[in-house]
Amino acid sequence: MPKAPSVPAVKDSAPAPESYESALAEIEGLVSQMESGQLPLEKLLTSYKRGAFLLKFCREQLEAVEDQIKMLEDGDLKPWKAAP
């Protein structure tokens, strides 16, 4: 039985987005490409993995903002640092 070809993974060194908004725009572009049905299987999987990475980035950014808002509600404002 022939071995299945390995699927290229999204590298750990894939660039992180510059901001929440740029990550969201990239996700929207990936979804549009994926929905078109025109991507080869390997590219589809790579796009899905990149989308998952971007989604995680966006969630972390939103959680950080929510934490800052909670601090503001308690009257204790601390500087907000973007997630690495």
C-alpha positions as CSV (number, residue, x, y, z in Angstrom):
1,M,0.0,0.0,0.0
2,P,1.5,3.4,-1.0
3,K,2.3,5.9,1.7
4,A,0.2,9.0,1.7
5,P,2.1,12.2,0.9
6,S,2.9,14.3,3.8
7,V,0.9,17.5,4.1
8,P,2.8,20.7,4.7
9,A,2.1,22.1,8.1
10,V,1.8,25.8,9.0
11,K,5.3,26.6,10.3
12,D,5.7,27.7,13.9
13,S,7.5,30.6,12.3
14,A,4.4,31.7,10.4
15,P,4.2,35.5,10.9
16,A,1.8,36.6,13.6
17,P,-0.6,39.3,12.4
18,E,0.1,42.9,13.2
19,S,-3.3,43.5,14.8
20,Y,-6.7,42.0,15.6
21,E,-8.1,43.8,12.5
22,S,-5.4,42.4,10.2
23,A,-6.0,38.9,11.6
24,L,-9.7,39.2,11.0
25,A,-9.2,40.4,7.4
26,E,-6.9,37.5,6.7
27,I,-9.4,35.0,8.2
28,E,-12.1,36.5,6.0
29,G,-9.9,36.1,2.9
30,L,-9.1,32.5,3.8
31,V,-12.8,31.7,4.3
32,S,-13.6,33.2,1.0
33,Q,-10.9,31.2,-0.8
34,M,-12.0,28.0,1.0
35,E,-15.7,28.5,0.2
36,S,-14.9,29.0,-3.5
37,G,-14.1,25.3,-3.8
38,Q,-11.1,26.1,-6.0
39,L,-8.3,25.2,-3.6
40,P,-6.4,22.0,-4.0
41,L,-6.6,19.7,-0.9
42,E,-3.1,20.6,0.4
43,K,-3.8,24.3,0.2
44,L,-7.2,23.8,1.8
45,L,-5.6,22.1,4.8
46,T,-2.8,24.7,5.1
47,S,-5.4,27.5,4.9
48,Y,-7.5,25.8,7.6
49,K,-4.5,25.5,9.9
50,R,-3.6,29.2,9.3
51,G,-7.2,30.1,10.1
52,A,-7.1,28.2,13.3
53,F,-3.9,30.0,14.3
54,L,-5.5,33.4,13.5
55,L,-8.6,32.5,15.4
56,K,-6.6,31.7,18.4
57,F,-4.7,35.0,18.1
58,C,-8.0,36.9,17.8
59,R,-9.5,35.2,20.9
60,E,-6.3,36.0,22.9
61,Q,-6.6,39.7,21.9
62,L,-10.3,39.8,22.8
63,E,-9.6,38.2,26.2
64,A,-6.8,40.7,26.9
65,V,-9.2,43.6,26.2
66,E,-11.9,42.0,28.3
67,D,-9.5,41.7,31.2
68,Q,-8.6,45.4,30.8
69,I,-12.2,46.4,30.8
70,K,-12.7,44.3,34.0
71,M,-9.8,46.2,35.6
72,L,-11.4,49.5,34.5
73,E,-14.7,48.5,36.1
74,D,-12.9,47.8,39.4
75,G,-11.2,51.3,39.2
76,D,-7.8,49.7,38.9
77,L,-6.4,50.5,35.5
78,K,-3.2,48.7,34.5
79,P,-1.4,49.1,31.2
80,W,-2.6,46.6,28.6
81,K,0.0,44.6,26.8
82,A,-0.9,42.9,23.5
83,A,-0.5,39.1,23.7
84,P,2.8,37.9,22.2
